[in-house]
Amino acid sequence: MVSFACFMNTTHNFEFPWPSVNVVLEGSSILDVPRLEIKTIAEATSFIQAYGFDVNNSDDLVLVWRFFNDSIQFIEKTLADPDYPKVPEHLRSEKAVSDIRRLFIMASEKERSVDQTYACAILRVMHVMIHLSYDPRLKFFQAMQTQVLNRLDNFIYIDPNNGATYLGKQEDGQGIKLLFFKKKERKDPNREIIKLLHKADSIVEEIYDRVGLRLVTETKLDAIRAVRMLLEKNIISLPNIRPGRSRNRLLDLKRFQFELDRIVTHLKKTPESAPYIVRMIKRLEKRIGQGRMGRSFLNPHSSEYYRAIQFTCRELVKVRNPQHRLYTQLSTQLANMSGGDQLLNELFPSVPQAYEYGFFPYEIQIMDMKAYADSIFGKSNHEEYRRKQLNTARDRVFAKKT
């Protein structure tokens, strides 16, 4: 039988840092932990080393202080919280703090104070910045952006007579007029930081919209025709659509299918004149809109009035491997040298692959004219959405609701 007598010699065996334990057992975020559990410089050193940096390494320390300085700038300029407008002087510079480990000890104070609040805020922002900076997908970013956007460019046409933009060739009878077309390139890094700070379960691996496309059509019918064209022309890869990331808040798909079947059945039985077909399409357009849907489960800051088709694709990106290029250059130079082959084999025990491959997500958004206008001027306007995100990020960084 196991004896528990040894456990009774100290209360430590019965005390647990529950917020930290909950990160492990319940999947909560480190950003929502109200304080750390670090009491000494030695503990802080070990904690930072487990994170991935060695404070005794000068190169690592330079990086840590760089993120520290960037976090101060972000807190004061981008967050600009009215309740916490400026980091105290004794915490806002490398010279004043002196030892970065002191920040971790301050963040572990049991009683909430100004110093404890700011120490936690600085570390929260640093954490997000570090993860964004070292996202391994970024090495594929330029190649991915070029691959995705260039593929779509092959199907975008400008009418020389009126300057109108079309997805697909108009003369083929398949062209879809685009009232607005935007290639979404990587957002301001500050926006990415806010994105990760405002949402409880956001992580850098789930940033899907660094690259994206927005298509605005005249009608809801054209919006779903655009989806069909993206599939038919293999502008997007069907197997690489990211499961669970598709949102259709623009049209009632079942109603649309029902109305479309009625039109097709009617036309097969009784071919009608063009004006009558136009009236049928207008009637369809009025009937297929989504009703009031409430808040988005995936993004609670989205307006309940926001209407769009939105989905995430994954692009298999192919980039040249610099190691293979170096191998090729050295093999040429060492080919005629004595012992060259042996040296090459020592440097490269195996031949590097010519290319590296990796999947990278990007987002496509399709709206009709009415939904787009509402996102700019109406109840679902984007500025209101950003304001809500910023307010939530402020509350989280400064632990206002704990």
N, C-alpha and C positions, 0 to 999 in steps of 0.2 A: 504494500500500500504506500502511495506517495505521501510524504510528510510535507505539510505546509507551514511547519513551525518557523522555517527560515524567512518566510514572507512577512512574518509579523514583526520583524525587527525594524522595519522602516515603512513609512506611509507611502513612499514612492511606488511601491508595488501595487498600490490601490488607486493611484492617481494617473489620469491619462489626459493628454492634450487633445480634447475631443474635436475641436475644429480641424486640426491637422489629421487626426485619424479618419475623420469623415471624408477628407480628400481621397484617401486610399480606399476606404470601404464603401463609400456612397457616391463617389464620382463628383463631388463638389469641386469648385475651382480654388486654386491657391489665391486667386485675387479676392476671394470672399473670406479668407481666413483673417480674423480681426487682429491677430498678433502672431509673431513667431515665438519660438521657445528656445532662445539662445541667450545664455547668461555670461559667457566668457569669450575672450578673443580666440582661444583655442577652438571652442565650439563653432564660432563664426568661420574660422579658417576651414574647418572640416565641412561645414555646410556649403560654403562657396565652392570648395573642391568637388563635392558631390554634384553640384550644379554643372560644373564643367570648366571652371577657371581656377588657376593656381595663383594666389595672391603673392606667392614668393617668386613668381616668374614675372620679370619686368614687362614682357610683351603682353601677357595676360592682364597685368595691372593697368597698362595703358588703355586697353580695350574697355575694361570695367569703368575706369574714370571717364572715358569718352561717352559711354552710355549714361553715366551719372549726369554729366553736363547736358547731354541732349534731353534727359528727362526733366531737368530743371527748366530748360527753355520751353518744353512742351507744356508743362504744368502752368507756367506763368503766361504763356502767349496763346496757346491753342485751347487749353481747358478754361483758362481765365475765370476761375470760380469766384463769384462775388464773396463767398464766405472765407475763401483761402486765396487771396489775390497774389501773395508773394511769399516765397519760401524764406524762412528766417535767415538772417545773415550768417549765423553760425552753422547752417546746413546747406548753403547754396553754392559752395565752391570747394574744390579739392583742398585748397589751402586751409579753409576753415574746418573741414571735417577731419583732415589729416590722415586718418586711417579708415578706409571704407568699411572695415569690420565694425566700427563703432555704430554705423547706421543700422546694422542688423541687431545689435544689442538694444538700441533705442526702440527699434520696431518690436521688441519683445517685452517692453515694459507692461506690467499688469494693468496699471492705471492709465486710462486714455488721457493724453496731454497733447499740447500743440506739437511738441517734438515727436512724440510717438505717432501722431496722425501724419505728420509730414514725412517721417522716415518710412512709414508703410506706403504712403502715396508714391514716394520716389522709387521705392523698390518695385511696386506694382507696375509702374510705367517702364522702368528698366527691363523688367521681365518680358513685357510685350515687345519692346524694341529689339531685344536680343533675339527672340524667336523669329521676328520678321526679318531681321538682318541675315540670319543663318538658315533660312528656309532653303533646303537643297534644290527645290524646283526652280529657283531663280536663275540657275546656270543655263536652263533651257528657255528662259523667258523670251529673249530676242528671236530665237529661231522659231519658237512656238507662235509668237505674234505674227511673224512674217508668213508662216505656213497657213495659218487660219485666215488671215485677212486677204492674202493673195488669192486663195481659193475662191473666196466670195467675189473678189474683183472680177473674176472671169465671167461672172453672170450678172454684173451690174452694167446697165446700158443707159446712156444719156441721149434723149431725143434731140437731134441737132436743130429741129424746127422750133421747139418750144422750151428746150432745156429741162424737160421733165425727166426724172430718174425712174428706171424700171428694174425690177428683178426679173430676169428672163427677157428674151427678145419679143418686142411688141408685135412684130410682123409674123411671128410664129403662132400668134393667137394665145400665147401663154404669159405674156408680159404682165407683171403686176406693178401698178403704179405705186411708187413710194413717195409719200409726202415729206418724209424725213428719213434720213439714213445716217447713222453715226457708227463709226468704229470706236469702240471704247478701249482706250489703252490704259496702262496701269495708272491707278488713281494716285493722288497726292499721298505720300507715306503717312502724313498726319491723319488722313481719312482712314487708312488701314488700321492705325493705332486705335482710333475711336471705335472702329468696327469691332475690334477685339475686346475693347474695354467695356462696351455697352451691353454685351450679351453674355449671360452667365456661362453658356457652354461653348462659346466661340474659341477656336484654336486656329493657329496659323495654317494648319493643313486643310482647314475648311474655308479658306478664302478662295472662292470660285470665280470671282469677277474681275480679276486683274486685267483680263482681256475679255471683251465682249462685243456684241453687235446689237444695235437697236434698229428695228425696222418699224416704220409707221405707215400703215396702209389707209386707204380711204374708208374701207368697210371691214366689218368682222368677217364677212365671207372671204375677202381678199387676205385677211390675216391667216386664216386656216389654209388658204391656197398657197400662201408663202411657206407654211410648214411643209405642205406636200412637195413643193418645189425643192426645198432644202433636202428632203429625203430622196426624191426622184433623181436629182442631179448629183447626189452623193456629196453635197456641200458639207453635210454633217454625216457622221457614221452612226447608224442605228444601234449597233452593238455597244457603242461607246457613250450612249446617253447615260448620265449618272442617275441610277435609281434613287428614288426618294427626293429628288431635287426639282421635279417638274411641278409647276403651278399654273393652273388655268383659271384665272379670275375674269376672263374676258367674255366667254360665251358658254352657254349651256350646251354641252356636246351632244347629249341625248336628244334634246329638242332640235338641235341643228341636223342631226342625222335623220330624225323623223320628218322634218320639213323638206329636207333635200330629197329624201325618198319619194315624197309626195310629188315634188316637181318633176323628177325623173320619170316616175310612173305616168304622170299626166302627159308629158311630152312624147313618150313612146306611143301612147294611145292616140293622141290628137296633137300633131304638130301645130304650134301656135305662132303667131306673128311676133316679131321682135318687141313691139311695145308691150304686148301682154306678158312676155317673159320678163321684161324689166319690172313690171308691176309685181309679178310673183316674187322676184328677188328682193324688192323693197319690202314686201310683206314678210319675207323670211328674215330680213335684217332686223325688223322690229320685234320679232318673236324670239330671237336666239340669245339675247343679252342675259347675262347672269343677274339674278336678283341680289338682294342685300346679303352679303356673305359673312359679315363680321370681321373680326381681327384675324390676321394671318397667323396660323400656328407656327410657321417657320420663322416669321419675323413680326413680333408683336408691335413694332413701331410703324409698320406699314398701315396706311389709312384703310379703313374698311371700304372706302370708296375707290381704292386703287384697282384699276382694271388692266390686266395684261396677260399674255401668254409668256411664260418664262421657264426656261429649262437649261440644264447644265450639260455640256458635252465634254468629252475628254479627247485630247489630241495626242496621238503617239508621235512624239517629237524625235527627230533624228538629227544629231549634231556630230560633227567631226571630232574624233578623239585626239586631243593634242599630244597624248603619249604615243599614238601611232605615227603622227607626223614626225615627232622627235626620233622615234625608232627608225623610220625610213631614212631620215637625214644621216643618222649615225651609221647605219648599215652601209650606206653608199661611201661614206668617208673612211670607214674602217675596213672595207672589203679588200683592199690591196695592202694593208698594213700587217706586219708580222704580229701574230697574237690578236689580231682585230676581232676575229670570230669569238675567241674566248672572252674578250672584254665585253663584247656585245651581249653574250649570253649571261655574263655576270650582272650587267646592268638590266637586262630584260630576260629573265628566266623563261618567259613565254611571250609570244608575239602579241602586242596589244591589239584589241579589236579596232577596226578602222572607224567605227561609229559608236556613239553612245545613244541609248534609247531611253525615253521616259515619258510617262503620261502626264499631261498638264491640263487642268480644267479651264473652261471658258464658258461664258454665259451668253445666251441669246434671249432677247426680249422683243416681243412683237405686240404692237398696239394698233388700234384703229384711231382715226382722227379725233373722235370725241374723247376717248380715254387719254390720248396724249395731251389734248388741250386742258383736260382736267388736272393732269399731273403738273402742268405748268402754272395754270391760273386758278384752278378750282380747289375742291376740298381735299384732294390727294396730292397737293403740290409738294415738290421735293424739298423745298426749303424747310417746310414744317417737319418733314421726316428727319432731316438732318438736325434740326433743333432738338427734337426728342432724343435722338441718339446722343447728342452732346450732353444733355442734362443727365441722362442715365449714366454716361461715362463719368461725369463729375461725382455723382452720388456714390459710384462704386469705388473710384480711386480714393475718395476721402471717407469711405465707410460711413456714410451718413445714415444708412438705414439698418445698421446692425445694433 
